[in-house]
């Protein structure tokens, strides 16, 4: 082989190797594009009450950042905080109350200071049309009225306990659920007559339930904080998603779902 042909062949090998390496890079280390957009998977651990809103916000984020994919894990905020502290891979944590977020920050797993992006409060969810005629918390103690609550360890349960105490109502639920969607499901299935859930969850299920407002809910309004996580597999994506949740388009989605401004 001539010297010229040898140099050409070597150049082709080097170019091919460079293409192979560059082809692996995006999967291994997602980076922000020059225009600020991000790529790769962004894994978001979010409170169950954010299911409808964050599903929409996730799609909008993907549209604004071609090449990105938002993976959502919804559950009770306390359970999610425990998963994060036990090493579950996640980029962002959005909690339904400050207390679960505090467990994450105190464990040193937050990247920066959490910021509130929404507020929410409780209603009494009853079957569509309110067949039991429930008008307030006291009605939940009537004979034959079966009620579902969230456990006290999760934000919707802690808020319910605060509201019940404010009303001076002693209530024994027939079931305690691990998140607000579980409590709401009991009403949808007809297994209970009522449940204390967030206003946003009742609004998302208006075809099946009616939300009854009650004054004591004002004593138990939850702030929703969000933060990027220190061990985020996609740190650029984590920061971008947190910023997007606080942007005007995402805030409009949250307001449309019934969330209050932070």
C-alpha contacts under 8 A as a table, 3 or more apart, distances in Angstrom:
res1	aa1	res2	aa2	distance
1	X	5	X	6.21
1	X	6	X	6.31
2	X	5	X	5.25
2	X	6	X	6.18
3	X	6	X	5.06
3	X	7	X	6.23
4	X	7	X	5.23
4	X	8	X	6.30
5	X	8	X	5.07
5	X	9	X	6.17
6	X	9	X	5.17
6	X	10	X	6.19
7	X	10	X	5.17
7	X	11	X	6.17
8	X	11	X	5.12
8	X	12	X	6.32
9	X	12	X	5.14
9	X	13	X	6.38
10	X	13	X	5.13
10	X	14	X	6.28
11	X	14	X	5.15
11	X	15	X	6.10
12	X	15	X	5.08
12	X	16	X	6.11
13	X	16	X	5.16
13	X	17	X	6.20
14	X	17	X	5.10
14	X	18	X	6.15
15	X	18	X	5.03
15	X	19	X	6.26
16	X	19	X	5.12
16	X	20	X	6.28
17	X	20	X	5.10
17	X	21	X	6.29
18	X	21	X	5.20
18	X	22	X	6.10
19	X	22	X	5.13
19	X	23	X	5.92
20	X	23	X	5.13
20	X	24	X	6.64
21	X	24	X	5.40
21	X	25	X	6.53
22	X	25	X	5.18
22	X	26	X	7.66
23	X	26	X	6.95
24	X	27	X	5.87
24	X	28	X	6.51
25	X	28	X	5.18
25	X	29	X	5.97
25	X	30	X	7.68
26	X	29	X	5.40
26	X	30	X	5.07
26	X	31	X	7.24
26	X	39	X	7.90
26	X	40	X	7.24
27	X	30	X	6.27
27	X	40	X	6.89
29	X	234	X	7.31
30	X	38	X	7.39
30	X	39	X	5.80
30	X	40	X	5.38
30	X	234	X	6.09
30	X	236	X	7.49
30	X	237	X	7.84
31	X	38	X	6.15
31	X	39	X	6.44
31	X	40	X	7.97
31	X	234	X	7.90
31	X	236	X	6.32
31	X	237	X	7.92
32	X	35	X	7.86
32	X	36	X	5.64
32	X	37	X	5.58
32	X	38	X	4.39
32	X	39	X	6.73
32	X	236	X	6.11
32	X	237	X	7.63
33	X	36	X	5.23
33	X	37	X	5.17
33	X	38	X	5.82
33	X	39	X	7.70
34	X	37	X	7.36
37	X	64	X	7.57
37	X	65	X	5.25
37	X	66	X	7.78
37	X	240	X	7.93
38	X	65	X	5.80
38	X	66	X	7.74
38	X	67	X	7.42
38	X	68	X	6.42
38	X	236	X	6.70
38	X	237	X	5.72
38	X	240	X	7.34
39	X	65	X	6.72
39	X	66	X	6.87
39	X	67	X	4.77
39	X	68	X	4.19
39	X	69	X	7.53
39	X	237	X	7.03
40	X	67	X	6.21
40	X	68	X	4.62
40	X	69	X	6.07
40	X	234	X	7.32
40	X	237	X	7.49
41	X	68	X	5.69
41	X	69	X	4.59
41	X	70	X	5.77
41	X	71	X	6.84
41	X	234	X	7.08
41	X	237	X	7.60
42	X	68	X	7.24
42	X	69	X	6.08
42	X	70	X	4.81
42	X	71	X	6.05
42	X	90	X	7.80
42	X	91	X	6.10
42	X	92	X	7.82
42	X	234	X	6.33
42	X	237	X	5.70
42	X	238	X	6.35
42	X	241	X	7.81
43	X	70	X	5.95
43	X	71	X	4.70
43	X	72	X	6.02
43	X	73	X	7.61
43	X	89	X	7.84
43	X	90	X	5.11
43	X	91	X	5.17
43	X	92	X	6.53
43	X	238	X	7.98
44	X	70	X	7.15
44	X	71	X	6.10
44	X	72	X	4.96
44	X	73	X	6.16
44	X	90	X	6.16
44	X	91	X	5.92
44	X	92	X	4.73
44	X	93	X	6.04
44	X	94	X	7.58
45	X	72	X	6.10
45	X	73	X	4.81
45	X	74	X	6.12
45	X	75	X	7.92
45	X	80	X	6.53
45	X	90	X	6.72
45	X	91	X	7.87
45	X	92	X	6.06
45	X	93	X	4.87
45	X	94	X	6.29
46	X	50	X	6.52
46	X	51	X	7.71
46	X	54	X	8.00
46	X	72	X	7.08
46	X	73	X	6.13
46	X	74	X	5.06
46	X	75	X	6.80
46	X	77	X	7.07
46	X	80	X	7.55
46	X	93	X	5.87
46	X	94	X	4.62
46	X	95	X	6.07
47	X	50	X	5.56
47	X	51	X	7.38
47	X	74	X	5.55
47	X	75	X	5.45
47	X	76	X	5.51
47	X	77	X	5.02
47	X	80	X	7.79
47	X	94	X	6.27
47	X	95	X	5.31
47	X	96	X	5.61
48	X	51	X	5.49
48	X	74	X	4.85
48	X	75	X	4.70
48	X	76	X	5.75
48	X	77	X	7.49
48	X	179	X	6.55
48	X	180	X	6.62
48	X	181	X	6.47
49	X	52	X	7.72
49	X	96	X	7.42
49	X	180	X	6.47
49	X	181	X	6.99
49	X	198	X	7.30
49	X	200	X	7.33
49	X	201	X	6.32
50	X	53	X	5.36
50	X	54	X	5.59
50	X	74	X	7.72
51	X	54	X	5.57
51	X	55	X	5.97
51	X	74	X	6.55
52	X	55	X	5.29
52	X	56	X	6.52
52	X	204	X	7.58
53	X	56	X	5.33
53	X	57	X	6.13
53	X	253	X	6.42
53	X	254	X	6.01
53	X	257	X	6.74
54	X	57	X	4.67
54	X	58	X	5.64
54	X	72	X	7.99
55	X	58	X	5.17
55	X	59	X	6.46
55	X	72	X	7.58
56	X	59	X	5.25
56	X	60	X	6.31
56	X	253	X	7.63
57	X	60	X	5.00
57	X	61	X	6.05
57	X	245	X	7.43
57	X	250	X	5.99
57	X	253	X	7.21
58	X	61	X	5.06
58	X	62	X	6.28
58	X	70	X	5.65
59	X	62	X	5.16
59	X	63	X	6.31
59	X	70	X	7.50
60	X	63	X	5.05
60	X	64	X	6.25
61	X	64	X	5.07
61	X	65	X	6.09
61	X	70	X	7.77
61	X	241	X	7.28
61	X	244	X	7.19
62	X	65	X	4.96
62	X	66	X	5.95
62	X	67	X	7.37
62	X	68	X	5.45
62	X	69	X	5.96
62	X	70	X	6.82
63	X	66	X	5.89
65	X	68	X	5.75
75	X	79	X	6.75
75	X	80	X	6.40
75	X	179	X	6.54
76	X	79	X	5.37
76	X	80	X	6.34
76	X	154	X	6.16
76	X	155	X	7.82
76	X	178	X	6.25
76	X	179	X	4.75
76	X	180	X	7.56
77	X	80	X	5.09
77	X	81	X	6.13
77	X	94	X	7.93
77	X	95	X	5.32
77	X	96	X	6.17
77	X	97	X	7.68
77	X	100	X	6.04
77	X	154	X	6.34
77	X	155	X	7.02
78	X	81	X	5.09
78	X	82	X	6.29
78	X	100	X	5.16
78	X	153	X	6.90
78	X	154	X	5.63
78	X	155	X	7.78
79	X	82	X	5.17
79	X	83	X	6.28
80	X	83	X	5.01
80	X	84	X	6.23
81	X	84	X	5.16
81	X	85	X	6.22
81	X	93	X	7.95
81	X	100	X	5.86
81	X	101	X	6.81
81	X	103	X	6.76
81	X	104	X	5.95
82	X	85	X	5.10
82	X	86	X	6.10
82	X	104	X	7.94
83	X	86	X	5.07
83	X	87	X	6.49
83	X	88	X	5.43
84	X	87	X	5.24
84	X	88	X	4.94
84	X	89	X	7.11
84	X	90	X	7.15
84	X	104	X	7.25
84	X	109	X	7.71
85	X	88	X	7.32
85	X	104	X	6.35
85	X	107	X	6.80
85	X	109	X	6.98
89	X	231	X	7.51
89	X	232	X	6.90
89	X	233	X	7.03
90	X	93	X	7.61
90	X	229	X	7.05
90	X	231	X	7.60
90	X	232	X	5.66
90	X	233	X	6.94
91	X	228	X	5.89
91	X	229	X	5.36
91	X	230	X	8.00
91	X	231	X	7.34
91	X	232	X	4.18
91	X	233	X	6.27
91	X	234	X	6.28
91	X	235	X	6.71
91	X	237	X	7.60
91	X	238	X	5.10
92	X	226	X	7.26
92	X	227	X	5.82
92	X	228	X	4.50
92	X	229	X	5.55
92	X	232	X	7.44
92	X	238	X	5.67
92	X	241	X	7.80
92	X	242	X	7.34
93	X	101	X	7.94
93	X	226	X	5.67
93	X	227	X	5.60
93	X	228	X	6.51
93	X	229	X	7.01
94	X	224	X	6.97
94	X	225	X	5.88
94	X	226	X	4.28
94	X	227	X	6.69
95	X	98	X	7.01
95	X	100	X	6.70
95	X	101	X	6.18
95	X	224	X	5.54
95	X	225	X	5.60
95	X	226	X	6.37
96	X	155	X	6.09
96	X	156	X	7.96
96	X	222	X	6.68
96	X	223	X	6.67
96	X	224	X	4.69
96	X	225	X	7.06
97	X	100	X	6.49
97	X	101	X	7.12
97	X	155	X	5.76
97	X	222	X	5.52
97	X	223	X	5.37
97	X	224	X	5.18
97	X	225	X	6.74
98	X	101	X	5.16
98	X	102	X	6.11
98	X	223	X	6.68
98	X	224	X	6.82
98	X	225	X	6.35
99	X	102	X	5.07
99	X	103	X	6.72
100	X	103	X	5.30
100	X	104	X	6.83
101	X	104	X	5.19
101	X	105	X	6.33
101	X	114	X	7.86
101	X	225	X	7.14
102	X	105	X	5.05
102	X	106	X	5.86
103	X	106	X	5.29
103	X	107	X	6.20
104	X	107	X	5.21
104	X	108	X	6.59
104	X	109	X	5.54
104	X	110	X	6.40
105	X	108	X	5.11
105	X	109	X	5.61
105	X	110	X	5.13
106	X	109	X	7.54
108	X	230	X	7.77
109	X	229	X	5.82
109	X	230	X	5.20
109	X	231	X	7.05
110	X	113	X	7.20
110	X	114	X	7.74
110	X	227	X	6.48
110	X	228	X	6.20
110	X	229	X	4.49
110	X	230	X	5.06
111	X	227	X	6.88
111	X	228	X	5.36
111	X	229	X	4.88
111	X	230	X	4.41
112	X	227	X	7.14
112	X	228	X	7.25
113	X	227	X	6.84
114	X	225	X	5.75
114	X	226	X	5.30
114	X	227	X	4.67
114	X	228	X	7.95
115	X	225	X	5.08
115	X	226	X	5.58
115	X	227	X	6.76
116	X	223	X	6.29
116	X	224	X	5.28
116	X	225	X	4.03
116	X	226	X	6.30
116	X	262	X	5.82
117	X	223	X	7.77
117	X	224	X	5.94
117	X	225	X	6.03
117	X	226	X	6.97
117	X	245	X	7.18
117	X	246	X	5.98
117	X	251	X	7.92
117	X	261	X	7.11
117	X	262	X	5.28
118	X	223	X	6.14
118	X	224	X	5.26
118	X	225	X	7.58
118	X	254	X	7.50
118	X	259	X	6.10
118	X	260	X	5.71
118	X	261	X	5.12
118	X	262	X	4.42
119	X	221	X	6.72
119	X	222	X	5.46
119	X	223	X	4.56
119	X	224	X	5.76
119	X	259	X	5.76
119	X	260	X	4.84
119	X	261	X	6.09
119	X	262	X	5.53
120	X	198	X	6.52
120	X	199	X	6.92
120	X	200	X	7.40
120	X	221	X	5.72
120	X	222	X	5.30
120	X	223	X	6.79
120	X	224	X	7.81
120	X	258	X	7.88
120	X	259	X	5.45
120	X	260	X	6.09
121	X	198	X	5.45
121	X	199	X	5.95
121	X	217	X	6.04
121	X	218	X	7.01
121	X	220	X	6.48
121	X	221	X	4.68
121	X	222	X	6.22
122	X	156	X	7.91
122	X	159	X	7.60
122	X	160	X	7.40
122	X	196	X	6.31
122	X	197	X	5.35
122	X	198	X	4.28
122	X	199	X	5.37
122	X	213	X	7.72
122	X	217	X	5.46
122	X	220	X	7.53
122	X	221	X	7.54
123	X	196	X	5.88
123	X	197	X	5.73
123	X	198	X	5.89
123	X	199	X	5.36
123	X	202	X	7.57
123	X	211	X	5.69
123	X	212	X	5.47
123	X	213	X	5.00
123	X	214	X	6.57
123	X	217	X	7.07
124	X	136	X	7.76
124	X	137	X	7.89
124	X	194	X	6.40
124	X	195	X	5.68
124	X	196	X	4.77
124	X	197	X	6.37
124	X	211	X	5.54
124	X	212	X	4.87
124	X	213	X	6.49
124	X	214	X	7.58
125	X	184	X	7.16
125	X	187	X	7.23
125	X	194	X	5.39
125	X	195	X	5.20
125	X	196	X	6.15
125	X	197	X	6.44
125	X	202	X	6.21
125	X	209	X	6.15
125	X	210	X	5.67
125	X	211	X	4.65
125	X	212	X	6.27
126	X	129	X	7.87
126	X	130	X	5.62
126	X	134	X	7.77
126	X	187	X	6.40
126	X	193	X	5.87
126	X	194	X	4.56
126	X	195	X	6.83
126	X	209	X	5.51
126	X	210	X	5.36
126	X	211	X	6.49
126	X	212	X	7.46
127	X	130	X	5.44
127	X	131	X	6.86
127	X	187	X	6.25
127	X	188	X	6.86
127	X	190	X	7.45
127	X	193	X	6.65
127	X	194	X	7.25
127	X	208	X	6.50
127	X	209	X	4.62
127	X	210	X	6.05
128	X	131	X	7.57
128	X	206	X	7.60
128	X	207	X	7.27
128	X	208	X	5.35
128	X	209	X	4.24
128	X	210	X	4.99
129	X	209	X	7.57
129	X	210	X	6.42
130	X	133	X	5.43
130	X	134	X	6.59
130	X	210	X	6.53
131	X	134	X	7.97
132	X	145	X	7.79
132	X	193	X	7.43
134	X	137	X	7.99
134	X	139	X	5.63
134	X	140	X	7.19
134	X	212	X	7.54
135	X	139	X	6.65
135	X	212	X	6.60
135	X	213	X	7.86
135	X	214	X	7.53
136	X	139	X	5.66
136	X	140	X	7.40
136	X	212	X	7.48
136	X	213	X	7.54
136	X	214	X	5.60
137	X	140	X	5.46
137	X	141	X	7.65
137	X	164	X	7.20
137	X	167	X	7.37
137	X	169	X	6.95
137	X	214	X	7.22
138	X	141	X	5.76
138	X	142	X	7.56
138	X	169	X	6.25
139	X	142	X	5.51
140	X	145	X	6.01
140	X	146	X	7.54
140	X	147	X	6.91
140	X	171	X	7.35
140	X	194	X	7.55
141	X	145	X	6.74
141	X	169	X	7.94
141	X	170	X	7.68
141	X	171	X	6.12
142	X	145	X	5.75
145	X	192	X	7.65
145	X	193	X	5.96
145	X	194	X	7.63
146	X	173	X	6.83
146	X	174	X	6.16
146	X	192	X	4.88
146	X	193	X	5.17
146	X	194	X	6.56
147	X	172	X	7.80
147	X	173	X	4.94
147	X	174	X	5.85
147	X	175	X	7.23
147	X	192	X	5.49
147	X	193	X	5.94
147	X	194	X	4.90
147	X	195	X	5.40
148	X	173	X	5.38
148	X	174	X	6.05
148	X	175	X	5.12
148	X	176	X	6.05
148	X	177	X	7.32
148	X	183	X	5.59
148	X	186	X	7.03
148	X	187	X	7.96
148	X	192	X	6.48
148	X	194	X	6.41
148	X	195	X	4.63
148	X	196	X	7.01
149	X	157	X	6.27
149	X	160	X	7.40
149	X	173	X	6.29
149	X	175	X	6.57
149	X	176	X	5.10
149	X	177	X	6.23
149	X	183	X	5.97
149	X	195	X	5.78
149	X	196	X	5.86
149	X	197	X	7.88
150	X	154	X	6.83
150	X	156	X	5.88
150	X	157	X	4.23
150	X	158	X	7.99
150	X	160	X	7.82
150	X	176	X	5.09
150	X	177	X	4.49
150	X	178	X	5.83
150	X	179	X	5.84
150	X	180	X	6.22
150	X	182	X	7.91
150	X	183	X	6.25
150	X	196	X	7.81
151	X	154	X	5.91
151	X	156	X	7.77
151	X	157	X	4.85
151	X	158	X	7.47
151	X	176	X	5.22
151	X	177	X	5.71
151	X	178	X	5.95
151	X	179	X	7.65
152	X	155	X	7.32
152	X	156	X	7.68
152	X	157	X	4.32
152	X	158	X	4.73
152	X	161	X	7.14
153	X	157	X	6.60
153	X	158	X	6.59
154	X	157	X	5.43
154	X	158	X	6.25
154	X	178	X	7.01
154	X	179	X	6.77
155	X	158	X	5.08
155	X	159	X	6.06
155	X	222	X	7.72
156	X	159	X	5.14
156	X	160	X	6.11
156	X	179	X	7.15
156	X	180	X	6.23
156	X	196	X	7.83
156	X	197	X	6.69
156	X	198	X	7.24
157	X	160	X	5.00
157	X	161	X	6.20
158	X	161	X	5.16
158	X	162	X	6.30
159	X	162	X	5.07
159	X	163	X	6.23
159	X	220	X	5.12
159	X	221	X	7.27
159	X	222	X	7.39
160	X	163	X	5.13
160	X	164	X	6.08
160	X	196	X	6.47
160	X	220	X	7.40
161	X	164	X	5.15
161	X	165	X	6.07
162	X	165	X	5.22
162	X	166	X	6.15
162	X	219	X	7.18
162	X	220	X	5.99
163	X	166	X	5.02
163	X	167	X	6.28
163	X	216	X	5.28
163	X	217	X	5.67
163	X	219	X	6.21
163	X	220	X	5.83
164	X	167	X	5.10
164	X	168	X	6.05
164	X	169	X	5.20
164	X	170	X	7.01
164	X	171	X	7.73
164	X	216	X	7.59
165	X	168	X	4.91
165	X	169	X	6.19
165	X	170	X	7.64
166	X	169	X	7.82
166	X	216	X	6.30
166	X	219	X	7.26
167	X	216	X	6.26
173	X	176	X	6.89
174	X	192	X	7.90
176	X	183	X	7.49
177	X	180	X	7.22
177	X	182	X	5.55
177	X	183	X	5.57
178	X	182	X	6.62
178	X	183	X	8.00
179	X	182	X	5.47
179	X	183	X	6.76
180	X	183	X	5.14
180	X	184	X	6.20
180	X	197	X	5.87
180	X	198	X	7.37
180	X	201	X	7.87
181	X	184	X	5.04
181	X	185	X	6.00
181	X	201	X	7.56
182	X	185	X	5.11
182	X	186	X	6.65
183	X	186	X	5.45
183	X	187	X	7.13
183	X	195	X	6.07
183	X	196	X	7.54
183	X	197	X	7.11
184	X	187	X	5.36
184	X	188	X	6.44
184	X	195	X	6.37
184	X	197	X	6.66
184	X	201	X	7.71
184	X	202	X	7.80
185	X	188	X	4.92
185	X	189	X	6.05
186	X	189	X	5.23
186	X	190	X	6.21
186	X	191	X	5.14
186	X	192	X	5.69
186	X	195	X	7.85
187	X	190	X	5.07
187	X	191	X	6.05
187	X	192	X	5.23
187	X	193	X	6.05
187	X	194	X	5.98
187	X	195	X	6.71
187	X	209	X	7.42
188	X	191	X	7.74
188	X	208	X	6.16
188	X	209	X	6.78
189	X	192	X	7.85
190	X	193	X	6.74
192	X	195	X	7.49
197	X	201	X	6.64
197	X	202	X	6.97
198	X	201	X	5.35
198	X	202	X	6.58
199	X	202	X	5.29
199	X	203	X	6.20
199	X	211	X	7.04
199	X	258	X	6.75
199	X	259	X	7.93
200	X	203	X	5.05
200	X	204	X	6.20
200	X	257	X	5.74
200	X	258	X	5.08
200	X	259	X	6.41
201	X	204	X	5.12
201	X	205	X	6.47
202	X	205	X	5.19
202	X	206	X	6.22
202	X	209	X	6.58
202	X	210	X	6.75
202	X	211	X	5.55
203	X	206	X	5.30
203	X	211	X	7.23
203	X	257	X	7.18
203	X	258	X	7.30
204	X	257	X	7.27
205	X	208	X	5.63
205	X	209	X	5.94
206	X	209	X	5.17
206	X	210	X	6.08
206	X	211	X	7.95
213	X	217	X	7.80
214	X	217	X	5.99
215	X	218	X	6.06
216	X	219	X	5.49
216	X	220	X	7.34
217	X	220	X	5.25
217	X	221	X	6.74
218	X	221	X	5.87
223	X	262	X	6.91
224	X	262	X	7.83
226	X	242	X	6.81
227	X	242	X	6.55
228	X	232	X	7.28
228	X	235	X	7.55
228	X	238	X	5.30
228	X	239	X	5.91
228	X	242	X	6.70
229	X	232	X	5.24
229	X	235	X	7.85
229	X	238	X	7.43
231	X	235	X	7.94
232	X	235	X	5.20
232	X	238	X	6.96
234	X	237	X	5.24
234	X	238	X	6.10
235	X	238	X	4.92
235	X	239	X	6.25
236	X	239	X	5.36
236	X	240	X	6.17
237	X	240	X	5.02
237	X	241	X	6.01
238	X	241	X	5.25
238	X	242	X	6.30
239	X	242	X	5.26
239	X	243	X	6.24
240	X	243	X	5.13
240	X	244	X	6.09
241	X	244	X	4.93
241	X	245	X	6.23
242	X	245	X	5.28
242	X	246	X	6.69
243	X	246	X	5.31
243	X	247	X	6.38
244	X	247	X	4.92
244	X	250	X	6.58
245	X	250	X	5.20
245	X	251	X	6.75
246	X	250	X	6.53
246	X	251	X	6.26
247	X	250	X	5.59
247	X	251	X	6.10
248	X	251	X	5.03
248	X	252	X	6.09
249	X	252	X	5.18
249	X	253	X	6.57
250	X	253	X	5.07
250	X	254	X	6.36
251	X	254	X	5.05
251	X	255	X	6.09
251	X	261	X	7.86
252	X	255	X	5.06
252	X	256	X	6.07
253	X	256	X	5.12
253	X	257	X	6.41
254	X	257	X	5.13
254	X	258	X	6.57
254	X	259	X	5.41
254	X	260	X	7.81
255	X	258	X	5.14
255	X	259	X	4.97
255	X	260	X	6.24
255	X	261	X	7.29
256	X	259	X	7.32
